[in-house]
Amino acid sequence: MIVLAGRNFAKMEAAKAELDELGVESYLCKTDIADRAQVQALADYAASLGDVTQVIHTSGVSPSDTATENIIKINAVGTVNMVEAFYPALTEGGVMINFSSVAAYTMPQTDEWTQAFEAWNEPDFYDRLLALAGEAEDEEGEFFRAGLAYAMSKKFVIYFTQKNVARFAEKHCRILSISPGCYLTPMHQKLIDNQPETAENQLEPIPAGRWGHPYEMGALTVFLCSFGAGYINGVDILADGGQNAGIFVPQI
């Protein structure tokens, strides 16, 4: 049984139709991940249907999708909402996987970032991250600001995932994250279509010489949820076709 959640009900209905064809029982729950009450309602709904054994948190937006404010709300605040709501709901032996991004590896985590991350449970958490993104005077500056917010928010996903390892272990559960590189998702296709030069620059340093395919990410996620991955915990899995190494490590 699968519960699909998100803001775009049409996309969820399309996904449900595919699952129906495969004979997989599924349910839909319209949810704004940035709204703590809605996420809690989602967790309660999932638990009412049966044991919650796997939570796959893929929600995220990039600079090509939306403004800086939404990037922080969805990527960072949304991750806190998901972990806090589903930790009590997750059954013994369960696993939670949060999706970060290769962008988290493009910038070092500064002391200022760490201090803001540590305030994840404070009322001003969002405001602190927004302040660190700075201000923009024009459209170009806003895109840079959004890019900084994206890298910072995805760095937070890894940080917050690892911060919860001991807590999850107390109920014999695992929590880890995945940092995808450039995969041919609708979000990335939008970048390719609207900013072909940027996309070309992204592809150049990837040793694999191609974009990742969604089915490859699906296979990785299935494995990480399996019994065979039972000792993989509290880490980030960088699945980027070698992009990070190609950029930051001098190649032979």
Secondary structure, DSSP 8 states (H G I E B T S, - for coil): -EEEEES-HHHHHHHHHHHHHTT--EEEEE--TT-HHHHHHHHHHHHHHS-EEEEEE-----TTTS-HHHHIIIIIIHHHHHHHHHTTTEEEEEEEEEE--GGGGSS---HHHHHHHTTTTSTTHHHHHHHHT---SSHHHHHHHHHHHHHHHHHHHHHHHHHTHHHHHTTT-EEEEEEE-SB--HHHHHHHHH-HHHHHHHHTT-TT-S-B-HHHHHHHHHHHTSGGGTT--S-EEEESTTHHHHHHS---
